[in-house]
Protein backbone atom coordinates (compact mmCIF):
# COMPACT_ATOMS: atom_id res chain seq x y z
CA UNK A 1 0.00 0.00 0.00
CA UNK A 2 1.48 3.36 -0.94
CA UNK A 3 1.56 5.97 1.80
CA UNK A 4 -0.32 9.24 1.48
CA UNK A 5 2.70 11.49 1.37
CA UNK A 6 3.30 15.17 0.77
CA UNK A 7 6.32 17.38 1.13
CA UNK A 8 6.85 18.26 4.77
CA UNK A 9 9.18 20.62 6.63
CA UNK A 10 9.76 18.05 9.40
CA UNK A 11 13.24 17.24 8.17
CA UNK A 12 15.22 16.88 11.41
CA UNK A 13 13.61 14.24 13.57
CA UNK A 14 16.73 13.07 15.42
CA UNK A 15 19.82 14.92 16.56
CA UNK A 16 23.05 13.08 15.60
CA UNK A 17 24.36 13.24 19.18
CA UNK A 18 21.13 11.75 20.49
CA UNK A 19 21.31 9.00 17.86
CA UNK A 20 24.70 8.01 19.23
CA UNK A 21 23.11 7.59 22.68
CA UNK A 22 20.31 5.50 21.20
CA UNK A 23 22.82 3.03 19.79
CA UNK A 24 23.56 1.89 23.33
CA UNK A 25 19.94 0.79 23.82
CA UNK A 26 18.11 -2.31 22.65
CA UNK A 27 14.58 -3.67 22.76
CA UNK A 28 13.73 -6.11 25.52
CA UNK A 29 10.87 -8.42 24.72
CA UNK A 30 8.99 -10.25 27.42
CA UNK A 31 9.07 -13.10 24.91
CA UNK A 32 11.57 -14.05 22.23
CA UNK A 33 10.01 -14.36 18.81
CA UNK A 34 11.19 -16.49 15.92
CA UNK A 35 11.36 -14.70 12.59
CA UNK A 36 11.73 -15.91 9.06
CA UNK A 37 15.53 -15.68 9.20
CA UNK A 38 18.19 -15.72 11.88
CA UNK A 39 18.88 -12.32 13.35
CA UNK A 40 21.33 -10.96 15.84
CA UNK A 41 19.35 -11.71 19.00
CA UNK A 42 20.21 -14.71 21.18
CA UNK A 43 17.37 -17.02 22.07
CA UNK A 44 17.03 -19.41 24.99
CA UNK A 45 16.01 -21.98 22.39
CA UNK A 46 18.73 -24.33 21.24
CA UNK A 47 19.78 -24.10 17.63
CA UNK A 48 22.78 -24.61 15.41
CA UNK A 49 24.64 -21.30 15.53
CA UNK A 50 28.36 -20.98 16.20
CA UNK A 51 28.11 -20.17 19.94
CA UNK A 52 28.22 -23.18 22.23
CA UNK A 53 25.59 -23.36 24.99
CA UNK A 54 25.47 -26.81 26.65
CA UNK A 55 25.51 -30.60 26.23
CA UNK A 56 22.71 -33.14 26.41
CA UNK A 57 22.77 -36.94 26.18
CA UNK A 58 22.62 -38.43 22.68
CA UNK A 59 19.34 -40.05 21.65
CA UNK A 60 18.72 -42.11 18.55
CA UNK A 61 18.06 -39.94 15.53
CA UNK A 62 20.26 -37.00 16.63
CA UNK A 63 22.57 -35.44 14.03
CA UNK A 64 25.95 -37.17 14.45
CA UNK A 65 27.74 -34.02 13.29
CA UNK A 66 27.11 -32.52 16.73
CA UNK A 67 28.49 -35.39 18.78
CA UNK A 68 31.24 -34.30 21.19
CA UNK A 69 33.91 -36.89 20.48
CA UNK A 70 36.23 -35.56 23.19
CA UNK A 71 33.67 -36.35 25.89
CA UNK A 72 32.94 -39.68 24.25
CA UNK A 73 36.63 -40.63 24.45
CA UNK A 74 36.87 -39.64 28.13
CA UNK A 75 33.56 -40.97 29.45
CA UNK A 76 32.68 -43.62 26.89
CA UNK A 77 29.29 -41.94 26.59
CA UNK A 78 27.79 -39.88 23.79
CA UNK A 79 26.69 -36.24 24.21
CA UNK A 80 25.30 -33.75 21.70
CA UNK A 81 26.60 -30.19 21.56
CA UNK A 82 23.90 -27.50 21.83
CA UNK A 83 24.20 -23.94 20.62
CA UNK A 84 22.44 -20.64 21.18
CA UNK A 85 20.09 -19.91 18.31
CA UNK A 86 19.98 -16.42 16.83
CA UNK A 87 16.51 -15.13 16.07
CA UNK A 88 14.89 -12.20 14.34
CA UNK A 89 12.90 -9.76 16.49
CA UNK A 90 10.05 -7.99 14.71
CA UNK A 91 9.24 -4.46 15.92
CA UNK A 92 6.13 -2.79 14.49
CA UNK A 93 5.08 0.82 15.11
CA UNK A 94 1.43 1.72 14.57
CA UNK A 95 1.44 5.51 14.20
CA UNK A 96 -1.80 7.49 14.44
CA UNK A 97 -1.90 9.69 11.31
CA UNK A 98 -5.42 11.07 11.78
CA UNK A 99 -6.09 14.80 11.67
CA UNK A 100 -6.34 15.16 15.47
CA UNK A 101 -2.62 14.40 15.76
CA UNK A 102 -1.80 17.80 14.19
CA UNK A 103 -3.05 19.55 17.32
CA UNK A 104 -0.77 21.24 19.85
CA UNK A 105 2.51 23.12 20.02
CA UNK A 106 4.56 21.11 19.33
CA UNK A 107 2.00 18.97 17.54
CA UNK A 108 1.26 15.48 18.79
CA UNK A 109 2.04 14.22 15.30
CA UNK A 110 5.54 15.65 15.13
CA UNK A 111 6.28 14.39 18.64
CA UNK A 112 5.04 10.92 17.69
CA UNK A 113 7.22 11.01 14.55
CA UNK A 114 10.27 11.75 16.69
CA UNK A 115 9.48 8.89 19.05
CA UNK A 116 8.84 6.55 16.11
CA UNK A 117 12.13 7.55 14.48
CA UNK A 118 14.06 6.97 17.70
CA UNK A 119 12.46 3.58 18.30
CA UNK A 120 13.12 2.57 14.70
CA UNK A 121 16.77 3.57 15.03
CA UNK A 122 17.18 1.50 18.19
CA UNK A 123 15.77 -1.51 16.36
CA UNK A 124 17.84 -1.00 13.23
CA UNK A 125 21.01 -0.54 15.32
CA UNK A 126 20.42 -4.00 16.79
CA UNK A 127 19.51 -5.67 13.47
CA UNK A 128 15.86 -6.06 14.47
CA UNK A 129 13.27 -6.04 11.71
CA UNK A 130 11.33 -2.74 11.93
CA UNK A 131 7.99 -1.90 10.28
CA UNK A 132 5.99 1.33 10.47
CA UNK A 133 2.24 1.44 9.80
CA UNK A 134 0.55 4.87 9.86
CA UNK A 135 -3.21 4.70 10.22
CA UNK A 136 -6.25 6.96 10.04
CA UNK A 137 -9.40 5.37 8.59
CA UNK A 138 -7.56 2.05 8.59
CA UNK A 139 -3.94 1.62 7.56
CA UNK A 140 -2.90 4.40 5.18
CA UNK A 141 0.65 3.29 4.40
CA UNK A 142 3.46 1.01 5.42
CA UNK A 143 7.20 0.75 5.60
CA UNK A 144 7.55 -3.00 6.00
CA UNK A 145 10.42 -4.99 7.44
CA UNK A 146 13.50 -2.75 7.14
CA UNK A 147 16.66 -4.03 8.79
CA UNK A 148 20.07 -2.47 9.41
CA UNK A 149 21.21 1.10 10.15
CA UNK A 150 21.88 1.81 6.49
CA UNK A 151 18.10 2.00 5.98
CA UNK A 152 17.53 4.69 8.62
CA UNK A 153 17.42 7.36 5.89
CA UNK A 154 14.48 5.50 4.37
CA UNK A 155 12.70 5.55 7.73
CA UNK A 156 13.27 9.29 8.17
CA UNK A 157 12.07 10.03 4.64
CA UNK A 158 8.96 7.94 5.21
CA UNK A 159 8.12 9.73 8.45
CA UNK A 160 8.90 13.29 7.35
CA UNK A 161 6.67 13.03 4.28
CA UNK A 162 3.74 11.58 6.20
CA UNK A 163 0.75 13.91 6.54
CA UNK A 164 -1.96 13.78 9.20
CA UNK A 165 -5.34 13.65 7.49
CA UNK A 166 -8.86 12.37 7.94
CA UNK A 167 -10.75 10.67 10.73
CA UNK A 168 -9.30 7.83 12.76
CA UNK A 169 -10.59 4.26 12.75
CA UNK A 170 -8.38 2.40 15.18
CA UNK A 171 -10.47 -0.76 15.07
CA UNK A 172 -10.14 -1.12 11.31
CA UNK A 173 -6.41 -0.36 11.43
CA UNK A 174 -5.77 -3.06 14.04
CA UNK A 175 -7.87 -5.59 12.15
CA UNK A 176 -5.94 -4.91 8.93
CA UNK A 177 -2.62 -5.13 10.75
CA UNK A 178 -3.54 -8.43 12.42
CA UNK A 179 -4.50 -9.93 9.06
CA UNK A 180 -1.43 -8.88 7.10
CA UNK A 181 1.16 -9.28 9.87
CA UNK A 182 0.74 -12.79 11.33
CA UNK A 183 4.14 -13.14 12.98
CA UNK A 184 4.51 -12.28 16.64
CA UNK A 185 6.76 -9.54 17.95
CA UNK A 186 6.78 -6.16 19.68
CA UNK A 187 4.04 -3.72 18.62
CA UNK A 188 4.02 -0.10 19.76
CA UNK A 189 0.96 2.08 19.25
CA UNK A 190 1.59 5.85 19.19
CA UNK A 191 -1.69 7.74 19.40
CA UNK A 192 -3.82 10.20 21.33
CA UNK A 193 -6.42 7.38 21.47
CA UNK A 194 -9.23 9.89 20.88
CA UNK A 195 -11.42 7.35 19.13
CA UNK A 196 -15.19 7.83 18.91
CA UNK A 197 -15.45 4.11 18.19
CA UNK A 198 -13.44 3.26 21.31
CA UNK A 199 -10.12 1.51 21.67
CA UNK A 200 -11.21 -1.85 23.11
CA UNK A 201 -12.08 -3.72 19.90
CA UNK A 202 -8.91 -2.62 18.15
CA UNK A 203 -6.70 -3.72 21.02
CA UNK A 204 -8.50 -7.07 21.11
CA UNK A 205 -7.45 -7.68 17.50
CA UNK A 206 -3.83 -7.12 18.53
CA UNK A 207 -4.13 -9.19 21.69
CA UNK A 208 -5.39 -12.08 19.57
CA UNK A 209 -1.95 -12.24 17.94
CA UNK A 210 -0.17 -12.74 21.29
CA UNK A 211 1.97 -9.67 20.68
CA UNK A 212 4.25 -7.90 23.12
CA UNK A 213 2.10 -4.78 23.09
CA UNK A 214 2.84 -1.21 24.19
CA UNK A 215 0.41 1.73 24.04
CA UNK A 216 1.92 5.21 24.23
CA UNK A 217 -0.75 7.89 24.61
CA UNK A 218 0.39 11.32 23.42
CA UNK A 219 -1.54 14.47 24.35
CA UNK A 220 -0.74 18.16 24.06
CA UNK A 221 -0.63 20.52 27.07
CA UNK A 222 -3.52 22.44 25.48
CA UNK A 223 -5.67 19.32 25.72
CA UNK A 224 -4.65 18.51 29.27
CA UNK A 225 -5.17 22.05 30.61
CA UNK A 226 -7.09 24.13 28.02
CA UNK A 227 -7.11 27.90 28.34
CA UNK A 228 -10.65 28.66 27.28
CA UNK A 229 -13.24 31.06 28.66
CA UNK A 230 -16.57 32.52 27.64
CA UNK A 231 -18.66 31.57 24.62
CA UNK A 232 -16.82 29.25 22.20
CA UNK A 233 -17.62 27.14 19.18
CA UNK A 234 -15.70 23.87 19.09
CA UNK A 235 -15.15 22.01 15.82
CA UNK A 236 -13.94 18.40 15.61
CA UNK A 237 -10.95 18.51 13.24
CA UNK A 238 -11.65 14.98 11.98
CA UNK A 239 -15.39 14.90 11.22
CA UNK A 240 -16.33 18.59 11.59
CA UNK A 241 -18.86 17.98 14.38
CA UNK A 242 -19.53 21.27 16.19
CA UNK A 243 -20.56 22.26 19.67
CA UNK A 244 -21.37 25.75 21.00
CA UNK A 245 -20.97 26.28 24.72
CA UNK A 246 -20.05 28.70 27.45
CA UNK A 247 -16.82 27.77 29.17
CA UNK A 248 -16.82 28.28 32.91
CA UNK A 249 -14.42 27.12 35.60
CA UNK A 250 -16.88 24.40 36.59
CA UNK A 251 -17.08 23.18 32.99
CA UNK A 252 -13.28 23.12 32.68
CA UNK A 253 -13.03 21.12 35.89
CA UNK A 254 -15.60 18.64 34.59
CA UNK A 255 -13.67 18.37 31.30
CA UNK A 256 -10.44 17.60 33.17
CA UNK A 257 -12.19 14.99 35.28
CA UNK A 258 -13.65 13.33 32.17
CA UNK A 259 -10.27 13.37 30.42
CA UNK A 260 -8.58 11.87 33.46
CA UNK A 261 -11.27 9.19 33.67
CA UNK A 262 -10.88 8.34 29.96
CA UNK A 263 -7.11 8.04 30.17
CA UNK A 264 -7.53 6.03 33.35
CA UNK A 265 -9.90 3.62 31.61
CA UNK A 266 -7.35 3.09 28.82
CA UNK A 267 -4.60 2.47 31.37
CA UNK A 268 -6.77 0.04 33.34
CA UNK A 269 -7.81 -1.85 30.20
CA UNK A 270 -4.18 -2.24 29.19
CA UNK A 271 -2.95 -3.21 32.65
CA UNK A 272 -5.60 -5.92 33.06
CA UNK A 273 -4.57 -7.53 29.77
CA UNK A 274 -0.80 -7.38 30.04
CA UNK A 275 -0.41 -4.37 27.73
CA UNK A 276 2.21 -1.84 28.79
CA UNK A 277 0.67 1.65 28.90
CA UNK A 278 2.53 4.95 29.01
CA UNK A 279 1.08 8.47 29.03
CA UNK A 280 3.11 11.46 27.85
CA UNK A 281 2.54 15.08 26.93
CA UNK A 282 4.33 16.79 24.07
CA UNK A 283 6.08 19.17 26.47
CA UNK A 284 7.94 16.18 27.95
CA UNK A 285 11.30 16.01 26.11
CA UNK A 286 11.05 12.97 23.88
CA UNK A 287 14.62 11.97 24.75
CA UNK A 288 13.47 11.70 28.36
CA UNK A 289 10.61 9.49 27.20
CA UNK A 290 13.07 7.17 25.48
CA UNK A 291 15.98 7.18 27.90
CA UNK A 292 14.00 7.15 31.12
CA UNK A 293 10.31 6.26 30.91
CA UNK A 294 10.50 3.44 28.37
CA UNK A 295 13.48 1.90 30.14
CA UNK A 296 11.55 1.87 33.41
CA UNK A 297 8.64 0.20 31.59
CA UNK A 298 11.01 -2.58 30.51
CA UNK A 299 10.84 -1.98 26.76
CA UNK A 300 14.44 -0.80 26.46
CA UNK A 301 17.68 -1.52 28.22
Secondary structure, 3 states (H helix, E strand, C coil): CCCCECCCCCCCCCCHHHHHHHCCCCECCCCCCCCCCCCCEEEEEEEEEEEEEEEEECCCCCCHHHECHHHHHHHCCCEEEEEEEEECCEEEEEEECCHHHHCCCCCHHHHHHHHHHHHHHHHHHCCCEEEEEEECCCECCCEEEECCHHHHHHHHHHHHCECCCCCCCHHHHHHHHHHHCCCCCEEEEEECCCCCCCCHHHHHHHHCCCCEEEEEEEECHHHHCCCCCEEEEEECCCCCCEEEEEECHHHHHHHHHHHHHHHHHHHHHHHHCCCEEEEEECCCCHHHHHHHHHHHCCCEC
